[in-house]
């Protein structure tokens, strides 16, 4: 059974930082593409950042230079370091694992106050 458990969300002021973590189990983590997606109220879920099994990362333009995705294959964990947060970053953030099938975590709320 695949499980993706996110943590690290919360309330932060604009300009602040948060670090999200996602612990994975039930998948061959080292061979999986991991990612972070977000969904704001009334909007569709969209990609924030993804990192391949080889460590290659891609970001949506709006977070480039502010967010960093990383992975620790020894801990089966993927991270999202979010700096210089803006109110428009407010959303539920979901961890994703892609290995033939895409799996999702339960989501963690990130709220950025102005």
Order of alpha helices (4+ residues) and beta strands (2+ residues): beta-beta-beta-beta-beta-beta-beta-beta-beta-beta-beta
